[in-house]
Amino acid sequence: MELAAALEQWLAEDLGAGDATSLAVVDERDCTATIRGGPGTLSGGRVAELLFAQGGVRCELAFADGDALPAGTGVARLAGAAREILARERLALNLLAHLSGISTLTAAVVARARAANPAVEVLATRKTIPGLRELEKQAVVDGGGGTHRMRLDDALLVKDNHLRLCASITEAVRRARAASPGLELVVEADTLEQALEAAKAGVDRVLLDNFSFGEAAAAAAQLRPLGVAIELSGGLNLQNVAEYAPHGDCLSLGVLTLGASPVDFGLHVD
């Protein structure tokens, strides 16, 4: 769904038959207001701008997505119909809080990971809320990270359940290459033996899933000479990412999109 249509649907969900309180209490008049938020890394600013514009409200952003916000920062100035501003307030703040939470956590993870390995990539997974995937993935990018797969159709990722339904890793790789030769091919490995088989079968990247620090280091030492990229995933978080970072080319973390705490935002009429 396009963002404009999604915002209209989400607003309709919140409005129901209309903003009963504002319609009863607030006259038809214009006003100005300020959105403040932080501390954190901003994401969702362009989304809020579009949401207010759909109601004829001017939204002037003082910061761009990806910018660092000190606590209580004036992020945007609003001017327009008071009822429209109030009707869109909560949706705008919810999106800013959620998306900025993701970008803020991502920025912290990236900083710790790259302090240990300046070349490592931090990636979001497909662990996203339905309907918010593109916005959540963009929030990760705003925080300095990247994406794993956006959808099931843009890369080949052979996981444990695929292997339960196929004869072997080598056969799965052969089938995957034959079916979609132009797509990146990754195999998830639960053991060093699986990782070595995948590398020798010619995958682009081996995903070491739920390896301990020591296991990841030992596996990387054997995989590097085979010329395969190494991804680490499973149980990674802000507290342990620096210990994993030296052993991988990329780190994928579901917690970026599923475990980020929201950033505080508020809207106040002048």
N, C-alpha and C positions, 0 to 999 in steps of 0.2 A: 504494500500500500504506500502511495506517495505521502510524504510528510504532511502536506497541507490537508489532505483528506483524513489522515490519521488524527491530526489535531482537532479537526471538526468533529470527528467521531468521539474522541475522548472528552471534548468539551460538552457535547450533547449528553454523554453519560453522566457528567457531573451536574449539569443544569436541570435535567429532568424537564418539567414543564416550565421552568424559569427560576431565576434567583429571587425567591419570594421575599427575603429580607430586604434586599436592595430595592426591589420594586416598591415595597411598602414604605421604606424609611428615607430613601434618597431621591431627591427631585431630579428631573432631567436637567443636568448641568454638567459642565466640564470641570476637570480638576487636573492637578499634577501629582505625581507620586515618585518615590524612589525605591528601588530594590537594592537592598544591602545584603552582603553575605561574606562568608569566609570564617576562618582561614581555610585555604585549600587551593586547588587548581580548577579553574573554571571550565565547565563544559555545559552545553545546552543554551548558551547565550543566543545563538542564531535561531534556536528553536523558540525561545521565549519571544524574540523579536518578531518572528512570523506569526506566532499565536496572537500577539497584541495587534499586529497589523491587520489580521483578519477581522478584527472588530473595529477598525478605523482608529486605533490608538497608536500614536507615535511612540516608538521605543528607541531611545538613543543609548547604545552600549558604550560604556567607558573602557571596557576591556574586551579582548578577543578570547575565544576559546583556546585553552592551553596556557593562558596567563596565570601567574600566581597571585592569589588574593590574600592580603592581610585580613585579620579579623575585622568585621564590620565595614568592609569596603563598599562604597557606592558603586554598584555594578551597572545600573541602568536608570535613566530618567524616563518617565512616562508622562504623556499628555494626551487627553482625550476625554470621551464621555465617562463620567464617574461610574455609571452602572456597568459599562463594558469592562473597565479596569477591575472592578470588584468581582465580576462574574468570571474573569479569566485568572484572577490572582492565584488561587490554590493550584490549578493545573500548572501554571508557569513555575511556581515555587517548588512543587513536587518534582517536576522534571529537572529543574536546576539542581535541587538537592541530591537527587539520585545520580544524575549523570556526573556532577562535579565530585560526588563521593567516589565514583569509579575512577575518574581521571586523577583524583588526589592519591588514592591508593596505588594506582599504576605508577605515578611519578615517584612515590616513595620506594616501590619495588625496583623500578628501573635504576634509581640512584644507588641502592644497595648492591644490586646485581652488577652494575657496571663499575662500581668501585673495586669489585673482585675480578671482573673480566670485562674490559672496556668494549669488547666486540660482541658481547652476547646480546641476543634479541629477547625481549619479553613479549609474549603473545597471549592474546585472549583466546578462549576456546568457544565452542558452541553452547556453553552453559549460560544461555541468555533467557530473558523473559519474553515469551511470545508477544510479537508486536513491537518490541523495543530493540530487536537485534541490531539494526543498523545504527541506532542512536547509541546503544551501549558499546558497540564496537568502535564507533567514532570517539566515544569518551576515552577508551583505552588509547587510541591514537593521540588524542589531546593531552594525555598524560605521558606521552613519549614511548608508548608501546606499539605493537603491531597486531595483526590478526592471524589466526591459524587458518581455519576454513570459515568462509562466510556462510556457506551452505554445503549440503552434501554433494553438490555437483561440481565444485571447483577444485577438488583434489581427491586423491585416492588415499584413504587411511584404513589399512587392514588391521582390525582389532581382534581381541580374543574370541568374540562370538563368530566372526567371519572364519577364523581358523578352526573352530569347532565344526564348521560346515564345509570345510575344504580339506583335502588330503594332507597338505603340508604348507609351510611358509613358502617354500620354493614354488610349489604349484600355484599358490595364491598370487605370487608375484608374476608368474608367467601369464596367468589369466588376466590380471589387471593391466599389464603392459599391452597385451593383445587387444583388449577391449578399449582402452583409452590411452594410447601412446603419448598423447600430448599433455597429460595431466601429471602433476607432481605425485610421486608415489612414496608413501610413508608406511612403515610397518611398526605396530606397537609390540614391544617385546617385554615379557614378564621375567625373563631369565637371560643370562649372558649367552647361553646356547642359542636361544631364539634370535637374539640380536646379531650374533655372528652369522647365522644362517641367512637372515634377511640381508645383511651387508654383502655377503658373497653371492646372493641371488640378484644383486644389482639394483637395490632400492635407492632412492634419492636421499632418504633420511630414515634413521632408526629412532623410534621413540622409546626411551627407557622408562617404563611405567612403575612407579612406586619402588624405585631402587633407593637403598640407603646411600649416605655420603660415600662410604667406603666402596660399596658395590658400583656406584656410578663412576668413581675414579678408576677402579679396576677395569670396568667395561670400556671406558673411554681410551685407556691405554692400548687395548687390543683392537678397538674399532678405528682409531686414527690412521694406522697404516693402510687400512682398506679404502680410505678416501671417501668415506660416507659421512654425511652430516649427522650430528647427534642432537636429539631433543630430549629434554628431561621434563617429566610431568608426574603428577600424583603426589599430593601432600605438600607441595611447595607453598610457601607463604612468606610474608614480610620478615618473619623471624629467622627463617633458615635459608632464604634464597641466596645469600652471599656464599654459603658453604657449597651450594650446588653449582653456582655460576661458572667456576673455573673448568668444569667438566663437560659443558655443553655449548653448542652453537646457539641454541635457543631454549627458552624455558616457557612452558605453557601452564597457565594458572587459571583454574576455574574460579578461584576466590576473587579475582579482579572484578567479575561481573555479578557473582552471587554473594559475595561476602563483604562488600564495601559499605562502610558507614556513611550515611548522608552528610553533606555539608549544610550548615545552617544558613538559610536565607529568609528574609522577611520583606514585606512590601508595606510602605507607610505613606498615606496620603499627606500632602503638605498642609 
